Amino acid sequence: MGMGELDELITKLLKERLGEDAELAIKLYTAYKERGRRGVLEVINEILREVGVEVSMGED
């Protein structure tokens, strides 16, 4: 099974198990896969900014 197939399987599983919450889980999974911990922090900060909370990323 290639990585593309694995990603599709994980996405399908998340959608089946989480329903409407799947989009956030998929977004976090993709961010982690592409950019690691920093990617997840970027997604979380983006969500917080949408509700008016500013968070400094700081240095790793």
PyMOL commands that set and color helices and strands:
alter all, ss='L'
color gray80, all
select helices_A, chain A and resi 3-50
alter helices_A, ss='H'
color red, helices_A
deselect
rebuild
show_as cartoon
